[in-house]
């Protein structure tokens, strides 16, 4: 399961990167300043879900934004950026689509954290010393690579034996008399 988890984690990293870039590109038509203010994809997706239409954001939303950003100054920059934004107005249906997409990206990012925790727990059971020495993710990749190499040599040896048996008489046993 460790090998499957590390493969899934690698694939999710690629997919999340592409999808979060799409959310940034799509929402930047409406609020382009947010890309420069927030660089973290998880925080960005959460802010897109929370803000929605930048024209409706007010001082009352500052506490919600601060809960997401964990920084009062950054929250004030987001609020100021929303007020002075150069972005275009977007139709309500488009904002619903952007919001739904951002929710899915946010959920994928949360699942990635759960999967990473699962991988850490499994590596702590299987190879605790290696996990502590080089980290759980690298240790899982080493384990995956070593298993691939060992399987390769196993099949190479099996193929060599099969060829030797084909060449020798052992593969075609002689017929013994029936009595």
C-alpha positions in Angstrom: 0.0 0.0 0.0 3.0 2.3 0.5 3.9 2.1 -3.1 0.3 2.8 -4.2 0.2 5.8 -1.8 3.4 7.3 -3.0 2.3 6.9 -6.7 -1.0 8.5 -5.9 0.7 11.3 -4.0 3.0 12.0 -7.0 0.0 12.0 -9.4 -2.0 14.2 -7.1 0.9 16.7 -6.9 0.9 17.0 -10.7 -2.9 17.3 -10.9 -3.3 19.7 -8.1 -0.6 22.0 -9.6 -2.5 22.0 -13.0 -5.9 22.5 -11.4 -4.8 25.3 -9.0 -3.2 27.1 -11.9 -6.5 26.9 -13.7 -8.3 28.3 -10.7 -5.8 31.2 -10.5 -6.2 31.9 -14.3 -10.0 31.7 -14.2 -10.5 33.8 -11.1 -7.8 36.3 -12.2 -10.2 37.7 -14.8 -12.3 38.9 -11.8 -9.7 39.6 -9.2 -6.2 39.6 -10.7 -4.5 41.2 -7.6 -5.2 38.2 -5.5 -2.6 36.2 -7.4 0.1 38.6 -6.4 -1.0 38.8 -2.7 -1.5 35.0 -2.1 0.9 32.4 -3.4 -0.2 29.3 -1.5 -2.7 27.2 -3.7 -4.7 26.0 -0.7 -5.1 29.5 0.8 -5.9 30.8 -2.7 -8.7 28.2 -3.3 -10.2 28.9 0.2 -10.1 32.6 -0.4 -11.9 32.2 -3.8 -14.6 30.2 -2.1 -14.9 32.7 0.7 -14.8 35.9 -1.3 -16.8 35.0 -4.4 -17.7 38.3 -5.9 -15.1 40.8 -4.9 -17.6 43.7 -5.1 -19.6 42.3 -2.1 -16.6 42.0 0.2 -16.7 44.4 3.2 -14.9 45.1 6.5 -17.2 42.5 8.1 -15.5 39.8 6.1 -12.0 40.7 7.4 -12.3 38.2 10.3 -13.2 35.3 7.9 -10.3 36.2 5.6 -8.0 36.4 8.6 -9.1 32.9 9.7 -8.0 31.7 6.2 -4.8 33.6 5.9 -3.7 33.5 9.5 -2.3 37.0 9.1 -4.0 40.3 9.7 -1.8 42.3 7.4 -2.3 39.9 4.5 -6.1 40.0 5.1 -6.0 43.8 4.9 -4.1 43.5 1.6 -6.7 41.2 0.2 -9.5 43.6 1.3 -7.7 46.6 -0.2 -7.0 44.6 -3.4 -10.6 43.7 -3.7 -11.7 47.3 -3.4 -9.2 48.7 -5.9 -9.2 45.7 -8.3 -8.8 46.3 -12.0 -10.6 43.0 -12.8 -13.7 42.8 -14.9 -17.1 42.0 -13.6 -18.1 38.4 -14.0 -21.6 37.0 -14.5 -23.2 35.2 -11.5 -23.2 31.9 -13.4 -19.5 32.1 -14.1 -18.8 32.9 -10.4 -20.8 29.8 -9.4 -18.7 27.7 -11.8 -15.4 29.2 -10.5 -16.5 28.7 -6.9 -17.5 25.0 -7.5 -14.1 24.4 -9.2 -12.3 26.1 -6.3 -14.2 23.9 -3.8 -13.0 20.8 -5.6 -9.4 21.9 -5.7 -9.6 22.8 -2.0 -11.0 19.3 -1.3 -8.2 17.7 -3.3 -5.6 19.7 -1.4 -7.2 18.5 1.9 -7.2 14.9 0.8 -3.5 15.2 -0.2 -2.7 16.2 3.4 -4.6 13.1 4.6 -2.8 10.9 2.2 0.6 12.3 3.3 -0.4 11.6 6.9 -1.4 8.0 6.0 2.0 7.6 4.2 3.9 8.9 7.3 2.0 6.4 9.5 2.7 3.5 7.2 6.4 4.3 6.9 6.6 4.7 10.7 5.5 1.1 11.0 7.4 -0.5 8.0 10.7 1.4 8.1 10.8 3.8 11.1 14.6 4.3 11.0 14.7 5.0 7.3 11.8 7.4 7.6 13.4 9.3 10.4 16.7 9.5 8.6 15.7 10.7 5.1 12.0 11.5 5.5 8.9 9.4 4.8 8.3 10.5 1.2 11.9 9.8 0.1 11.9 6.6 2.1 8.7 5.5 0.3 10.3 6.3 -3.0 13.4 4.3 -2.1 11.2 1.4 -1.1 9.3 1.6 -4.3 12.5 1.7 -6.4 14.1 -1.2 -4.5 11.0 -3.3 -5.0 11.0 -2.6 -8.7 14.6 -3.5 -9.0 14.2 -6.7 -7.0 11.2 -7.8 -9.1 13.2 -7.0 -12.3 16.0 -9.3 -11.2 13.5 -12.0 -10.1 11.9 -12.1 -13.5 15.3 -11.9 -15.3 16.5 -14.9 -13.3 13.2 -16.8 -14.0 13.7 -16.0 -17.8 17.3 -17.3 -17.7 16.2 -20.5 -16.0 13.4 -21.0 -18.6 15.9 -20.5 -21.4 18.3 -23.0 -19.8 15.5 -25.5 -19.4 14.5 -25.1 -23.1 18.1 -25.7 -24.2 18.7 -28.7 -22.0 16.8 -32.0 -22.1 15.2 -31.3 -18.8 12.4 -29.3 -20.5 11.5 -32.3 -22.7 11.7 -35.3 -20.5 12.2 -38.6 -22.3 9.3 -41.0 -22.4 9.7 -43.8 -20.0 8.4 -47.3 -20.8 5.0 -48.0 -19.5 6.0 -51.1 -17.6 
